[in-house]
Amino acid sequence: MEIERKFLIQEIPFSLDKYHCRIIEQAYLNISPVVRIRQDNDQFYLTYKSAGFLEREEYNLPLDKESYEHLRTKADGIILTKKRYEIPIQNNLVIELDIFEGFHQGLILAEVEFSSRSQAESFTPPSWFGKDVTYCPEYCNSNLSKC
């Protein structure tokens, strides 16, 4: 089960240099249900996600590079590219800060994953977070791939 909230970010008030960064490319084979492939640095995955926003099932299966490249040719829509910075915060939580490149250059989203629905609902975001877009379908990566 994945439980996460998502926020728009207008400005990052500090340097990201000291945080771990991953280079991510992801493409969608289907959006209902979500079937996604992802290259995360040098690792490759096939992911299934159920419907939902705050809470949904997620299953990740490893792929080899050749399988990923084969499936990539079958992707619908835009292939998303982004840099993901991992920023630790209070209560052992981590902000996954996605800075999009390519087609969605300039879009910055922050996601925070939680261990329970109640933890997610009681979360007070940092002051630099913008609008909570957890329930906004237009900010789901699968929908961003349709543009």
GILINTA-V378083 format. One record per backbone hydrogen bond with DSSP energy under -0.5 kcal/mol. CO is the residue of the C=O (numbers start at 1). NH is the residue of the N-H. Records with the same first field share a line. If there is no record, write none. Layout:
CO->NH + NH
//
This chain:
1->3
2->56
3->114
5->112
6->133 + 134
7->110
8->130
11->13
16->19
20->86
22->24 + 84
23->41
24->82
25->39
26->80
27->37
28->76
30->35
33->32
34->49
35->29 + 30
36->47
37->27
38->40 + 45
39->25 + 41
40->43
43->40
44->63
45->38
46->61
47->36
48->59
49->34
54->4
56->2
57->50
59->48
61->46
63->44
64->68
65->69
66->70
67->71
68->72
69->73
70->73
71->74
72->75
76->28
78->80
80->26
81->101
82->24
83->85 + 99
84->22
85->87 + 97
86->20 + 88
87->95
89->93
90->93
93->89
94->96 + 113
95->87 + 97
96->98 + 111
97->85 + 99
98->100 + 109
99->83
100->106
101->81 + 104
102->105
104->107
107->100
108->9
109->98
110->7
111->96
112->5
116->120
117->121
118->122
119->123
120->123
123->125
126->129
131->8 + 133
133->136
135->137
136->139
137->140
140->143 + 144
141->145
143->146
144->147
145->78
//
